[in-house]
Structures are given as C-alpha cells and as structure tokens.
Amino acid sequence: MLMREKCFLEKSLHALGIQYLPSAANYYLLKMPHAAAIINALAAKGIILRSCANFRGLTKSHVRIAVRSRRENTRFLKELSSCRL
C-alpha cells in the first residue's frame, strides 16, 4: 500500500506544480510559497502539516507531509488545491 500511495502522491503533487524531494521514507518534504498560510488553513480543516522552517538548511517554505491512506491523501490534495495562495 505504501508504494502505491507514494506514487499517487508524487503524481498528484507534480500535477499541482508543487516541488517535493523524492523520499524512501513515508514522508515528503515539500517546498511551497506561503507555506505558513497553507499550514494554518489545512490545520483549521484537521489536516496537519509539519513546518520545517526551524530545520537547518530549510526555509519557511518547506513543509513535511506523511504518506497516509488513499482516502486521507485524496482529502489532503483536495484541500491543498483549494487553499493554495
């Protein structure tokens, strides 16, 4: 399941024009302008993204997401596409 969902997320993020780093783990590092606003908007809808602004070498534009179930990934992508600034 994990590999299928990773492929689904990668294709979907690419289609949305969101930069991400390939990952062997069940997390992705995304780079998005206005990441803080997106984190807050999604948090208000119960979707948690991890800000990576305090990680050495990263910026306030970096966030980490977890690979979840298809239902959760689809909801995340739908909400992300509706709140992008």
DAMO-V610126 format. One record per residue. RES is the residue in one small letter. PHI is phi in radians with two decimals (* if undefined). Layout:
{{RES	PHI} {RES	PHI}}
//
This chain:
{{m	*} {l	-1.04} {m	-1.13} {r	-1.09} {e	-1.24} {k	-1.09} {c	-1.09} {f	-1.05} {l	-1.12} {e	-1.04} {k	-1.10} {s	-1.21} {l	-1.12} {h	-1.05} {a	-1.09} {l	-1.45} {g	1.34} {i	-1.69} {q	-1.30} {y	-2.53} {l	-1.68} {p	-0.98} {s	-2.52} {a	-1.55} {a	-1.59} {n	-1.64} {y	-2.29} {y	-2.24} {l	-1.76} {l	-1.88} {k	-2.15} {m	-2.41} {p	-1.13} {h	1.10} {a	-1.01} {a	-1.07} {a	-1.15} {i	-1.18} {i	-1.00} {n	-1.16} {a	-1.12} {l	-1.26} {a	-1.05} {a	-1.12} {k	-1.80} {g	1.46} {i	-1.95} {i	-1.77} {l	-1.99} {r	-1.72} {s	-1.16} {c	-1.96} {a	-1.05} {n	-1.68} {f	-1.49} {r	-0.99} {g	1.53} {l	-1.86} {t	-2.15} {k	-1.20} {s	-1.53} {h	-1.71} {v	-2.38} {r	-2.00} {i	-2.16} {a	-1.75} {v	-1.40} {r	-2.11} {s	-1.28} {r	-1.01} {r	-1.06} {e	-1.19} {n	-1.13} {t	-1.12} {r	-1.11} {f	-0.99} {l	-1.14} {k	-1.10} {e	-1.19} {l	-1.08} {s	-1.18} {s	-1.45} {c	-1.94} {r	-1.10} {l	-1.76}}
//
